[in-house]
Amino acid sequence: MRKVMILLALGVALGYWWGWTDAQVNQDDVVTRLVTHAGGKTRSSLKSNADQTMDSLERH
């Protein structure tokens, strides 16, 4: 049980340290950067505006 608690405390300390240094270097948080990276090049091709989608469907 002691080994688990030590590993857990070490993980929390390392995670806090990594988060702190990451926040000092980057303006955006980790989640925002991951979502931006995951969307990548295809994000601009997807239409999220319902009015624009309906207008383009009505024209065809």
CHARMM internal coordinates of N, CA and C (Angstrom, degrees):
IC EDIT
DIST 1 N 1 CA 1.4581
DIST 1 CA 1 C 1.5312
ANGL 1 N 1 CA 1 C 110.71
DIST 1 C 2 N 1.3236
ANGL 1 CA 1 C 2 N 115.19
DIHE 1 N 1 CA 1 C 2 N -36.14
DIST 2 N 2 CA 1.4586
ANGL 1 C 2 N 2 CA 119.70
DIHE 1 CA 1 C 2 N 2 CA -178.87
DIST 2 CA 2 C 1.5327
ANGL 2 N 2 CA 2 C 109.96
DIHE 1 C 2 N 2 CA 2 C -65.69
DIST 2 C 3 N 1.3365
ANGL 2 CA 2 C 3 N 116.66
DIHE 2 N 2 CA 2 C 3 N -39.34
DIST 3 N 3 CA 1.4542
ANGL 2 C 3 N 3 CA 120.92
DIHE 2 CA 2 C 3 N 3 CA -179.75
DIST 3 CA 3 C 1.5310
ANGL 3 N 3 CA 3 C 110.94
DIHE 2 C 3 N 3 CA 3 C -63.73
DIST 3 C 4 N 1.3270
ANGL 3 CA 3 C 4 N 116.15
DIHE 3 N 3 CA 3 C 4 N -39.26
DIST 4 N 4 CA 1.4593
ANGL 3 C 4 N 4 CA 120.53
DIHE 3 CA 3 C 4 N 4 CA 178.68
DIST 4 CA 4 C 1.5248
ANGL 4 N 4 CA 4 C 110.50
DIHE 3 C 4 N 4 CA 4 C -64.80
DIST 4 C 5 N 1.3050
ANGL 4 CA 4 C 5 N 117.28
DIHE 4 N 4 CA 4 C 5 N -43.10
DIST 5 N 5 CA 1.4611
ANGL 4 C 5 N 5 CA 121.03
DIHE 4 CA 4 C 5 N 5 CA -179.97
DIST 5 CA 5 C 1.5309
ANGL 5 N 5 CA 5 C 111.31
DIHE 4 C 5 N 5 CA 5 C -65.62
DIST 5 C 6 N 1.3261
ANGL 5 CA 5 C 6 N 116.93
DIHE 5 N 5 CA 5 C 6 N -38.77
DIST 6 N 6 CA 1.4619
ANGL 5 C 6 N 6 CA 120.22
DIHE 5 CA 5 C 6 N 6 CA 178.66
DIST 6 CA 6 C 1.5248
ANGL 6 N 6 CA 6 C 110.26
DIHE 5 C 6 N 6 CA 6 C -66.18
DIST 6 C 7 N 1.3315
ANGL 6 CA 6 C 7 N 116.75
DIHE 6 N 6 CA 6 C 7 N -44.31
DIST 7 N 7 CA 1.4596
ANGL 6 C 7 N 7 CA 120.05
DIHE 6 CA 6 C 7 N 7 CA 178.42
DIST 7 CA 7 C 1.5241
ANGL 7 N 7 CA 7 C 111.54
DIHE 6 C 7 N 7 CA 7 C -64.28
DIST 7 C 8 N 1.3099
ANGL 7 CA 7 C 8 N 116.73
DIHE 7 N 7 CA 7 C 8 N -38.33
DIST 8 N 8 CA 1.4609
ANGL 7 C 8 N 8 CA 120.90
DIHE 7 CA 7 C 8 N 8 CA 178.04
DIST 8 CA 8 C 1.5274
ANGL 8 N 8 CA 8 C 110.84
DIHE 7 C 8 N 8 CA 8 C -65.27
DIST 8 C 9 N 1.3064
ANGL 8 CA 8 C 9 N 117.11
DIHE 8 N 8 CA 8 C 9 N -44.17
DIST 9 N 9 CA 1.4662
ANGL 8 C 9 N 9 CA 121.15
DIHE 8 CA 8 C 9 N 9 CA 178.44
DIST 9 CA 9 C 1.5203
ANGL 9 N 9 CA 9 C 110.94
DIHE 8 C 9 N 9 CA 9 C -64.99
DIST 9 C 10 N 1.3256
ANGL 9 CA 9 C 10 N 116.89
DIHE 9 N 9 CA 9 C 10 N -39.31
DIST 10 N 10 CA 1.4526
ANGL 9 C 10 N 10 CA 120.66
DIHE 9 CA 9 C 10 N 10 CA 177.96
DIST 10 CA 10 C 1.5319
ANGL 10 N 10 CA 10 C 110.81
DIHE 9 C 10 N 10 CA 10 C -65.29
DIST 10 C 11 N 1.3272
ANGL 10 CA 10 C 11 N 117.33
DIHE 10 N 10 CA 10 C 11 N -40.91
DIST 11 N 11 CA 1.4580
ANGL 10 C 11 N 11 CA 121.43
DIHE 10 CA 10 C 11 N 11 CA 177.63
DIST 11 CA 11 C 1.5150
ANGL 11 N 11 CA 11 C 112.35
DIHE 10 C 11 N 11 CA 11 C -63.57
DIST 11 C 12 N 1.3192
ANGL 11 CA 11 C 12 N 116.77
DIHE 11 N 11 CA 11 C 12 N -41.72
DIST 12 N 12 CA 1.4669
ANGL 11 C 12 N 12 CA 120.77
DIHE 11 CA 11 C 12 N 12 CA 178.65
DIST 12 CA 12 C 1.5258
ANGL 12 N 12 CA 12 C 110.14
DIHE 11 C 12 N 12 CA 12 C -65.23
DIST 12 C 13 N 1.3293
ANGL 12 CA 12 C 13 N 117.03
DIHE 12 N 12 CA 12 C 13 N -42.71
DIST 13 N 13 CA 1.4656
ANGL 12 C 13 N 13 CA 120.59
DIHE 12 CA 12 C 13 N 13 CA -179.67
DIST 13 CA 13 C 1.5241
ANGL 13 N 13 CA 13 C 111.25
DIHE 12 C 13 N 13 CA 13 C -65.11
DIST 13 C 14 N 1.3266
ANGL 13 CA 13 C 14 N 117.32
DIHE 13 N 13 CA 13 C 14 N -43.46
DIST 14 N 14 CA 1.4639
ANGL 13 C 14 N 14 CA 119.95
DIHE 13 CA 13 C 14 N 14 CA 178.86
DIST 14 CA 14 C 1.5221
ANGL 14 N 14 CA 14 C 111.66
DIHE 13 C 14 N 14 CA 14 C -67.62
DIST 14 C 15 N 1.3175
ANGL 14 CA 14 C 15 N 117.34
DIHE 14 N 14 CA 14 C 15 N -38.41
DIST 15 N 15 CA 1.4577
ANGL 14 C 15 N 15 CA 120.82
DIHE 14 CA 14 C 15 N 15 CA 177.77
DIST 15 CA 15 C 1.5182
ANGL 15 N 15 CA 15 C 112.01
DIHE 14 C 15 N 15 CA 15 C -65.46
DIST 15 C 16 N 1.3041
ANGL 15 CA 15 C 16 N 116.62
DIHE 15 N 15 CA 15 C 16 N -39.69
DIST 16 N 16 CA 1.4615
ANGL 15 C 16 N 16 CA 120.57
DIHE 15 CA 15 C 16 N 16 CA 177.98
DIST 16 CA 16 C 1.5269
ANGL 16 N 16 CA 16 C 110.21
DIHE 15 C 16 N 16 CA 16 C -65.88
DIST 16 C 17 N 1.3423
ANGL 16 CA 16 C 17 N 116.41
DIHE 16 N 16 CA 16 C 17 N -42.71
DIST 17 N 17 CA 1.4561
ANGL 16 C 17 N 17 CA 120.78
DIHE 16 CA 16 C 17 N 17 CA 179.65
DIST 17 CA 17 C 1.5209
ANGL 17 N 17 CA 17 C 110.74
DIHE 16 C 17 N 17 CA 17 C -63.56
DIST 17 C 18 N 1.3560
ANGL 17 CA 17 C 18 N 117.45
DIHE 17 N 17 CA 17 C 18 N -44.74
DIST 18 N 18 CA 1.4622
ANGL 17 C 18 N 18 CA 120.96
DIHE 17 CA 17 C 18 N 18 CA 179.32
DIST 18 CA 18 C 1.5274
ANGL 18 N 18 CA 18 C 110.56
DIHE 17 C 18 N 18 CA 18 C -63.19
DIST 18 C 19 N 1.3265
ANGL 18 CA 18 C 19 N 116.99
DIHE 18 N 18 CA 18 C 19 N -42.68
DIST 19 N 19 CA 1.4662
ANGL 18 C 19 N 19 CA 120.90
DIHE 18 CA 18 C 19 N 19 CA 179.36
DIST 19 CA 19 C 1.5138
ANGL 19 N 19 CA 19 C 112.16
DIHE 18 C 19 N 19 CA 19 C -63.89
DIST 19 C 20 N 1.3193
ANGL 19 CA 19 C 20 N 116.47
DIHE 19 N 19 CA 19 C 20 N -39.47
DIST 20 N 20 CA 1.4602
ANGL 19 C 20 N 20 CA 120.90
DIHE 19 CA 19 C 20 N 20 CA -179.80
DIST 20 CA 20 C 1.5228
ANGL 20 N 20 CA 20 C 110.87
DIHE 19 C 20 N 20 CA 20 C -65.50
DIST 20 C 21 N 1.3415
ANGL 20 CA 20 C 21 N 117.46
DIHE 20 N 20 CA 20 C 21 N -47.64
DIST 21 N 21 CA 1.4619
ANGL 20 C 21 N 21 CA 120.01
DIHE 20 CA 20 C 21 N 21 CA -179.91
DIST 21 CA 21 C 1.5252
ANGL 21 N 21 CA 21 C 111.39
DIHE 20 C 21 N 21 CA 21 C -67.49
DIST 21 C 22 N 1.3158
ANGL 21 CA 21 C 22 N 117.37
DIHE 21 N 21 CA 21 C 22 N -34.72
DIST 22 N 22 CA 1.4567
ANGL 21 C 22 N 22 CA 120.88
DIHE 21 CA 21 C 22 N 22 CA 177.31
DIST 22 CA 22 C 1.5256
ANGL 22 N 22 CA 22 C 110.39
DIHE 21 C 22 N 22 CA 22 C -65.62
DIST 22 C 23 N 1.3073
ANGL 22 CA 22 C 23 N 117.39
DIHE 22 N 22 CA 22 C 23 N -39.69
DIST 23 N 23 CA 1.4676
ANGL 22 C 23 N 23 CA 121.17
DIHE 22 CA 22 C 23 N 23 CA 179.80
DIST 23 CA 23 C 1.5219
ANGL 23 N 23 CA 23 C 111.60
DIHE 22 C 23 N 23 CA 23 C -68.63
DIST 23 C 24 N 1.3147
ANGL 23 CA 23 C 24 N 117.61
DIHE 23 N 23 CA 23 C 24 N -29.35
DIST 24 N 24 CA 1.4580
ANGL 23 C 24 N 24 CA 120.38
DIHE 23 CA 23 C 24 N 24 CA 178.42
DIST 24 CA 24 C 1.5315
ANGL 24 N 24 CA 24 C 111.54
DIHE 23 C 24 N 24 CA 24 C -73.67
DIST 24 C 25 N 1.3214
ANGL 24 CA 24 C 25 N 116.82
DIHE 24 N 24 CA 24 C 25 N -29.90
DIST 25 N 25 CA 1.4626
ANGL 24 C 25 N 25 CA 121.66
DIHE 24 CA 24 C 25 N 25 CA -175.58
DIST 25 CA 25 C 1.5251
ANGL 25 N 25 CA 25 C 111.56
DIHE 24 C 25 N 25 CA 25 C -87.88
DIST 25 C 26 N 1.3304
ANGL 25 CA 25 C 26 N 117.93
DIHE 25 N 25 CA 25 C 26 N -41.84
DIST 26 N 26 CA 1.4615
ANGL 25 C 26 N 26 CA 122.42
DIHE 25 CA 25 C 26 N 26 CA -172.22
DIST 26 CA 26 C 1.5166
ANGL 26 N 26 CA 26 C 111.80
DIHE 25 C 26 N 26 CA 26 C -107.07
DIST 26 C 27 N 1.3242
ANGL 26 CA 26 C 27 N 114.79
DIHE 26 N 26 CA 26 C 27 N 145.83
DIST 27 N 27 CA 1.4659
ANGL 26 C 27 N 27 CA 120.92
DIHE 26 CA 26 C 27 N 27 CA 178.68
DIST 27 CA 27 C 1.5251
ANGL 27 N 27 CA 27 C 110.81
DIHE 26 C 27 N 27 CA 27 C -77.83
DIST 27 C 28 N 1.3401
ANGL 27 CA 27 C 28 N 117.37
DIHE 27 N 27 CA 27 C 28 N -43.34
DIST 28 N 28 CA 1.4624
ANGL 27 C 28 N 28 CA 121.83
DIHE 27 CA 27 C 28 N 28 CA -179.34
DIST 28 CA 28 C 1.5180
ANGL 28 N 28 CA 28 C 110.25
DIHE 27 C 28 N 28 CA 28 C -87.78
DIST 28 C 29 N 1.3347
ANGL 28 CA 28 C 29 N 115.90
DIHE 28 N 28 CA 28 C 29 N 155.77
DIST 29 N 29 CA 1.4614
ANGL 28 C 29 N 29 CA 118.73
DIHE 28 CA 28 C 29 N 29 CA 178.10
DIST 29 CA 29 C 1.5319
ANGL 29 N 29 CA 29 C 110.72
DIHE 28 C 29 N 29 CA 29 C -79.35
DIST 29 C 30 N 1.3161
ANGL 29 CA 29 C 30 N 116.18
DIHE 29 N 29 CA 29 C 30 N 172.84
DIST 30 N 30 CA 1.4571
ANGL 29 C 30 N 30 CA 122.26
DIHE 29 CA 29 C 30 N 30 CA -173.81
DIST 30 CA 30 C 1.5207
ANGL 30 N 30 CA 30 C 111.39
DIHE 29 C 30 N 30 CA 30 C -62.66
DIST 30 C 31 N 1.3187
ANGL 30 CA 30 C 31 N 117.86
DIHE 30 N 30 CA 30 C 31 N -42.83
DIST 31 N 31 CA 1.4663
ANGL 30 C 31 N 31 CA 121.22
DIHE 30 CA 30 C 31 N 31 CA -176.91
DIST 31 CA 31 C 1.5260
ANGL 31 N 31 CA 31 C 110.63
DIHE 30 C 31 N 31 CA 31 C -63.88
DIST 31 C 32 N 1.3075
ANGL 31 CA 31 C 32 N 117.44
DIHE 31 N 31 CA 31 C 32 N -42.59
DIST 32 N 32 CA 1.4606
ANGL 31 C 32 N 32 CA 120.94
DIHE 31 CA 31 C 32 N 32 CA 179.48
DIST 32 CA 32 C 1.5219
ANGL 32 N 32 CA 32 C 110.64
DIHE 31 C 32 N 32 CA 32 C -62.70
DIST 32 C 33 N 1.3259
ANGL 32 CA 32 C 33 N 116.91
DIHE 32 N 32 CA 32 C 33 N -42.61
DIST 33 N 33 CA 1.4634
ANGL 32 C 33 N 33 CA 119.90
DIHE 32 CA 32 C 33 N 33 CA 179.07
DIST 33 CA 33 C 1.5166
ANGL 33 N 33 CA 33 C 111.59
DIHE 32 C 33 N 33 CA 33 C -66.89
DIST 33 C 34 N 1.3209
ANGL 33 CA 33 C 34 N 118.38
DIHE 33 N 33 CA 33 C 34 N -38.36
DIST 34 N 34 CA 1.4640
ANGL 33 C 34 N 34 CA 120.68
DIHE 33 CA 33 C 34 N 34 CA 179.04
DIST 34 CA 34 C 1.5185
ANGL 34 N 34 CA 34 C 111.67
DIHE 33 C 34 N 34 CA 34 C -67.12
DIST 34 C 35 N 1.3299
ANGL 34 CA 34 C 35 N 117.38
DIHE 34 N 34 CA 34 C 35 N -41.17
DIST 35 N 35 CA 1.4634
ANGL 34 C 35 N 35 CA 120.61
DIHE 34 CA 34 C 35 N 35 CA 178.93
DIST 35 CA 35 C 1.5205
ANGL 35 N 35 CA 35 C 110.22
DIHE 34 C 35 N 35 CA 35 C -66.47
DIST 35 C 36 N 1.3104
ANGL 35 CA 35 C 36 N 117.68
DIHE 35 N 35 CA 35 C 36 N -40.41
DIST 36 N 36 CA 1.4570
ANGL 35 C 36 N 36 CA 121.20
DIHE 35 CA 35 C 36 N 36 CA 177.76
DIST 36 CA 36 C 1.5214
ANGL 36 N 36 CA 36 C 110.32
DIHE 35 C 36 N 36 CA 36 C -63.77
DIST 36 C 37 N 1.3098
ANGL 36 CA 36 C 37 N 116.75
DIHE 36 N 36 CA 36 C 37 N -41.64
DIST 37 N 37 CA 1.4623
ANGL 36 C 37 N 37 CA 121.04
DIHE 36 CA 36 C 37 N 37 CA 179.63
DIST 37 CA 37 C 1.5258
ANGL 37 N 37 CA 37 C 111.24
DIHE 36 C 37 N 37 CA 37 C -68.83
DIST 37 C 38 N 1.3216
ANGL 37 CA 37 C 38 N 117.56
DIHE 37 N 37 CA 37 C 38 N -38.72
DIST 38 N 38 CA 1.4603
ANGL 37 C 38 N 38 CA 121.26
DIHE 37 CA 37 C 38 N 38 CA -178.54
DIST 38 CA 38 C 1.5239
ANGL 38 N 38 CA 38 C 110.98
DIHE 37 C 38 N 38 CA 38 C -68.61
DIST 38 C 39 N 1.3169
ANGL 38 CA 38 C 39 N 117.84
DIHE 38 N 38 CA 38 C 39 N -36.25
DIST 39 N 39 CA 1.4588
ANGL 38 C 39 N 39 CA 121.12
DIHE 38 CA 38 C 39 N 39 CA 178.99
DIST 39 CA 39 C 1.5060
ANGL 39 N 39 CA 39 C 111.75
DIHE 38 C 39 N 39 CA 39 C -68.74
DIST 39 C 40 N 1.2978
ANGL 39 CA 39 C 40 N 115.11
DIHE 39 N 39 CA 39 C 40 N -42.74
DIST 40 N 40 CA 1.4491
ANGL 39 C 40 N 40 CA 121.99
DIHE 39 CA 39 C 40 N 40 CA 175.29
DIST 40 CA 40 C 1.5043
ANGL 40 N 40 CA 40 C 114.95
DIHE 39 C 40 N 40 CA 40 C 54.41
DIST 40 C 41 N 1.3247
ANGL 40 CA 40 C 41 N 115.83
DIHE 40 N 40 CA 40 C 41 N -135.86
DIST 41 N 41 CA 1.4600
ANGL 40 C 41 N 41 CA 122.26
DIHE 40 CA 40 C 41 N 41 CA -174.14
DIST 41 CA 41 C 1.5209
ANGL 41 N 41 CA 41 C 112.90
DIHE 40 C 41 N 41 CA 41 C -76.81
DIST 41 C 42 N 1.3206
ANGL 41 CA 41 C 42 N 117.95
DIHE 41 N 41 CA 41 C 42 N -23.46
DIST 42 N 42 CA 1.4600
ANGL 41 C 42 N 42 CA 120.12
DIHE 41 CA 41 C 42 N 42 CA -175.29
DIST 42 CA 42 C 1.5173
ANGL 42 N 42 CA 42 C 113.13
DIHE 41 C 42 N 42 CA 42 C -79.70
DIST 42 C 43 N 1.3076
ANGL 42 CA 42 C 43 N 117.56
DIHE 42 N 42 CA 42 C 43 N -13.97
DIST 43 N 43 CA 1.4674
ANGL 42 C 43 N 43 CA 120.40
DIHE 42 CA 42 C 43 N 43 CA -176.67
DIST 43 CA 43 C 1.5228
ANGL 43 N 43 CA 43 C 111.82
DIHE 42 C 43 N 43 CA 43 C -61.18
DIST 43 C 44 N 1.3185
ANGL 43 CA 43 C 44 N 117.89
DIHE 43 N 43 CA 43 C 44 N -39.05
DIST 44 N 44 CA 1.4634
ANGL 43 C 44 N 44 CA 119.63
DIHE 43 CA 43 C 44 N 44 CA -177.06
DIST 44 CA 44 C 1.5284
ANGL 44 N 44 CA 44 C 112.05
DIHE 43 C 44 N 44 CA 44 C -72.53
DIST 44 C 45 N 1.3182
ANGL 44 CA 44 C 45 N 117.59
DIHE 44 N 44 CA 44 C 45 N -22.26
DIST 45 N 45 CA 1.4665
ANGL 44 C 45 N 45 CA 119.19
DIHE 44 CA 44 C 45 N 45 CA -178.72
DIST 45 CA 45 C 1.5236
ANGL 45 N 45 CA 45 C 112.38
DIHE 44 C 45 N 45 CA 45 C -83.22
DIST 45 C 46 N 1.3010
ANGL 45 CA 45 C 46 N 118.58
DIHE 45 N 45 CA 45 C 46 N -15.03
DIST 46 N 46 CA 1.4623
ANGL 45 C 46 N 46 CA 121.45
DIHE 45 CA 45 C 46 N 46 CA 179.34
DIST 46 CA 46 C 1.5174
ANGL 46 N 46 CA 46 C 109.76
DIHE 45 C 46 N 46 CA 46 C -87.95
DIST 46 C 47 N 1.3224
ANGL 46 CA 46 C 47 N 115.49
DIHE 46 N 46 CA 46 C 47 N 133.62
DIST 47 N 47 CA 1.4577
ANGL 46 C 47 N 47 CA 119.44
DIHE 46 CA 46 C 47 N 47 CA 179.45
DIST 47 CA 47 C 1.5199
ANGL 47 N 47 CA 47 C 109.30
DIHE 46 C 47 N 47 CA 47 C -95.01
DIST 47 C 48 N 1.3162
ANGL 47 CA 47 C 48 N 116.21
DIHE 47 N 47 CA 47 C 48 N 124.25
DIST 48 N 48 CA 1.4506
ANGL 47 C 48 N 48 CA 119.84
DIHE 47 CA 47 C 48 N 48 CA 178.55
DIST 48 CA 48 C 1.5303
ANGL 48 N 48 CA 48 C 111.71
DIHE 47 C 48 N 48 CA 48 C -108.55
DIST 48 C 49 N 1.3167
ANGL 48 CA 48 C 49 N 116.67
DIHE 48 N 48 CA 48 C 49 N 0.09
DIST 49 N 49 CA 1.4484
ANGL 48 C 49 N 49 CA 121.62
DIHE 48 CA 48 C 49 N 49 CA -179.90
DIST 49 CA 49 C 1.5370
ANGL 49 N 49 CA 49 C 108.09
DIHE 48 C 49 N 49 CA 49 C -93.58
DIST 49 C 50 N 1.3211
ANGL 49 CA 49 C 50 N 116.78
DIHE 49 N 49 CA 49 C 50 N 112.72
DIST 50 N 50 CA 1.4682
ANGL 49 C 50 N 50 CA 120.90
DIHE 49 CA 49 C 50 N 50 CA -176.37
DIST 50 CA 50 C 1.5223
ANGL 50 N 50 CA 50 C 111.81
DIHE 49 C 50 N 50 CA 50 C -64.43
DIST 50 C 51 N 1.3237
ANGL 50 CA 50 C 51 N 118.23
DIHE 50 N 50 CA 50 C 51 N -38.80
DIST 51 N 51 CA 1.4661
ANGL 50 C 51 N 51 CA 120.88
DIHE 50 CA 50 C 51 N 51 CA 179.36
DIST 51 CA 51 C 1.5224
ANGL 51 N 51 CA 51 C 111.51
DIHE 50 C 51 N 51 CA 51 C -64.24
DIST 51 C 52 N 1.3154
ANGL 51 CA 51 C 52 N 116.19
DIHE 51 N 51 CA 51 C 52 N -42.20
DIST 52 N 52 CA 1.4515
ANGL 51 C 52 N 52 CA 120.13
DIHE 51 CA 51 C 52 N 52 CA 179.20
DIST 52 CA 52 C 1.5291
ANGL 52 N 52 CA 52 C 110.76
DIHE 51 C 52 N 52 CA 52 C -65.06
DIST 52 C 53 N 1.3192
ANGL 52 CA 52 C 53 N 117.09
DIHE 52 N 52 CA 52 C 53 N -38.54
DIST 53 N 53 CA 1.4603
ANGL 52 C 53 N 53 CA 121.05
DIHE 52 CA 52 C 53 N 53 CA 178.52
DIST 53 CA 53 C 1.5217
ANGL 53 N 53 CA 53 C 110.78
DIHE 52 C 53 N 53 CA 53 C -65.06
DIST 53 C 54 N 1.3184
ANGL 53 CA 53 C 54 N 117.03
DIHE 53 N 53 CA 53 C 54 N -45.02
DIST 54 N 54 CA 1.4619
ANGL 53 C 54 N 54 CA 120.46
DIHE 53 CA 53 C 54 N 54 CA 179.66
DIST 54 CA 54 C 1.5300
ANGL 54 N 54 CA 54 C 111.01
DIHE 53 C 54 N 54 CA 54 C -64.76
DIST 54 C 55 N 1.3232
ANGL 54 CA 54 C 55 N 117.84
DIHE 54 N 54 CA 54 C 55 N -39.79
DIST 55 N 55 CA 1.4687
ANGL 54 C 55 N 55 CA 120.32
DIHE 54 CA 54 C 55 N 55 CA 178.22
DIST 55 CA 55 C 1.5183
ANGL 55 N 55 CA 55 C 111.36
DIHE 54 C 55 N 55 CA 55 C -62.89
DIST 55 C 56 N 1.3340
ANGL 55 CA 55 C 56 N 117.16
DIHE 55 N 55 CA 55 C 56 N -41.88
DIST 56 N 56 CA 1.4580
ANGL 55 C 56 N 56 CA 119.16
DIHE 55 CA 55 C 56 N 56 CA 179.64
DIST 56 CA 56 C 1.5197
ANGL 56 N 56 CA 56 C 111.87
DIHE 55 C 56 N 56 CA 56 C -68.75
DIST 56 C 57 N 1.3248
ANGL 56 CA 56 C 57 N 118.23
DIHE 56 N 56 CA 56 C 57 N -30.96
DIST 57 N 57 CA 1.4619
ANGL 56 C 57 N 57 CA 121.17
DIHE 56 CA 56 C 57 N 57 CA 176.60
DIST 57 CA 57 C 1.5199
ANGL 57 N 57 CA 57 C 111.99
DIHE 56 C 57 N 57 CA 57 C -72.42
DIST 57 C 58 N 1.3363
ANGL 57 CA 57 C 58 N 117.02
DIHE 57 N 57 CA 57 C 58 N -35.02
DIST 58 N 58 CA 1.4623
ANGL 57 C 58 N 58 CA 120.60
DIHE 57 CA 57 C 58 N 58 CA 179.79
DIST 58 CA 58 C 1.5207
ANGL 58 N 58 CA 58 C 111.50
DIHE 57 C 58 N 58 CA 58 C -69.76
DIST 58 C 59 N 1.3131
ANGL 58 CA 58 C 59 N 118.42
DIHE 58 N 58 CA 58 C 59 N -29.67
DIST 59 N 59 CA 1.4590
ANGL 58 C 59 N 59 CA 122.11
DIHE 58 CA 58 C 59 N 59 CA -178.76
DIST 59 CA 59 C 1.5154
ANGL 59 N 59 CA 59 C 111.46
DIHE 58 C 59 N 59 CA 59 C -71.23
DIST 59 C 60 N 1.3074
ANGL 59 CA 59 C 60 N 118.43
DIHE 59 N 59 CA 59 C 60 N -27.65
DIST 60 N 60 CA 1.4712
ANGL 59 C 60 N 60 CA 120.87
DIHE 59 CA 59 C 60 N 60 CA -176.01
DIST 60 CA 60 C 1.4723
ANGL 60 N 60 CA 60 C 110.51
DIHE 59 C 60 N 60 CA 60 C -90.87
END
COOR INIT
IC SEED 1 N 1 CA 1 C
IC BUILD
